C-alpha cells in the first residue's frame, strides 16, 4: 500500500504540472496569436489536444 502511494503522488504532481502548462499554453496562445504568430499557432495546436 505504501508503495502504491508514491507513484500516485507522482501522477498527481505530474497532472498539476501538465494542467499548469496547458493553462499557460492557452493564455500564451491567445497572447501569442496577437503578438507572435509562430508561438501562437504552436500553443494553439497543443491546447485542444
C-alpha positions in Angstrom: 0.0 0.0 0.0 2.8 2.4 0.9 4.5 1.6 -2.5 1.2 2.5 -4.3 1.0 5.9 -2.7 4.4 7.1 -4.1 3.5 6.7 -7.8 0.1 8.1 -7.2 1.6 11.2 -5.7 3.9 11.4 -8.7 1.0 11.2 -11.1 -0.9 13.9 -9.2 2.1 16.3 -9.3 2.6 15.5 -13.0 -1.0 16.3 -13.6 -0.7 19.6 -11.8 2.4 20.4 -13.9 0.6 19.4 -17.1 -2.5 21.5 -16.1 -0.3 24.5 -15.4 1.5 24.1 -18.7 -1.9 23.8 -20.5 -3.3 26.8 -18.8 -0.1 28.8 -19.6 -0.2 27.5 -23.1 -3.8 28.7 -23.6 -3.0 32.1 -22.1 0.2 32.3 -24.1 -1.6 31.0 -27.2 -4.1 33.8 -27.0 -1.4 36.4 -26.5 0.8 34.7 -29.0 -1.8 34.8 -31.7 -1.8 38.5 -31.4 1.9 39.1 -30.7 3.7 36.1 -32.0 2.2 34.2 -34.9 4.5 31.2 -34.8 4.3 30.8 -31.0 0.5 31.3 -31.0 0.0 28.6 -33.6 2.2 26.2 -31.6 0.3 26.7 -28.3 -3.0 26.8 -30.1 -2.3 23.4 -31.7 -1.3 21.8 -28.4 -4.2 23.2 -26.3 -7.1 21.4 -28.0 -5.1 18.1 -27.9 
